[in-house]
């Protein structure tokens, strides 16, 4: 399922990759010193003290042209990333669709037209991917999945690793260290999109049955074809993680990668309750997501910068998720209090400097075990 | 428009203003896209020059004296039009009706 960009399309994509590298290394890296020496003194003159929280930092930074120039360029680089990849996907779409129907011998794909796309995915296009993950423009469309797959390495500047599998590799590494004797027979990946975090689970636990669900059909079609191209056996189905069709106590391990922060206030408790229902007693869930507000001590500037994606990249809910009482939600859903952890898992990643670099190195995970006695 | 787009190029969502006004933001977007296209062109020229040198096909003088045929002029015109589509996308976004 490799995209085949033309000479100029590849050159355009290379440019965006280098532009993002440039913005990270030569522009974003200046923000902290710039803030200390150029922004804070102005605030101190008026208030007699430094900005105390992210709201105060936000007020001064939004009025500052230096910050806004970086912010605008960062946002534009995201838009150019999508445009440069969409050109290739659009031009080669008939071939991609054709190719995706051939040699499907592994796993399964079950689409369900009755699954409604939740408002949190239709109200705005997350990460500014035009059309989001779910829109369909041709028969058996998989464009959204192909776009997602090809933009991940540009977005993360290669940090997502071979086959974009960094997140799942990190989860498994963490699980093996923290939950030593886990030998899952059935594993579920929630909000699996193109299965880039589902496939590693099937590879690492070859004896397990592995399932991936998502609401977005174009991503699932791509995921199924991609899994076959890579020789991995996964059952993909179109389902909403808030209310699945799986039977009670179906799974030993449920994971999600960067799903919760793309949902909503009401969806998060629904998803956690659903995890509790379909996990067997003693089963584990691991959600890899954004940093939890309570779990860290950030300077007001860091706190402000961490919300950049919320205001500038259509991650509208990620700021709110950081401040939710997940501990309470987990406990009320039936997860054992002493097993609940909000921590970070260390990733084996080479390229980690600059904007979001620290994020890829220390991936936040929310972990809990379902109570043994119900 | 010279081509009909199947896939959308514009994302749904908030459209914050960054510099003094949206027109400035759009100018920045256009400058950046022009830079991208310049970079694409340079990559392509580099490919060409390397291939020319490798194969000994023609000289710099041949390039200076080249007169394109009508067909090739039409293709160039289409390409210029799609370049404008790309560079002026911010304005197309600005003029979106919903």
Interface residues (C-beta under 8 A of the other chain):
Chain A: X7 X8 X11 X12 X14 X15 X16 X19 X65 X68 X69 X71 X72 X73 X75 X76 X77 X79 X80 X82 X83 X84 X86 X89 X90 X93 X123 X124 X125 X128 X129 X130 X131 X132 X135 X137 X138 X143 X147 X311 X312 X314 X316
Chain B: X5 X6 X7 X8 X9 X10 X11 X12 X13 X14 X16 X18 X19 X25 X28 X29 X32 X33 X35 X36 X37 X39 X40 X43 X44 X47 X86 X89
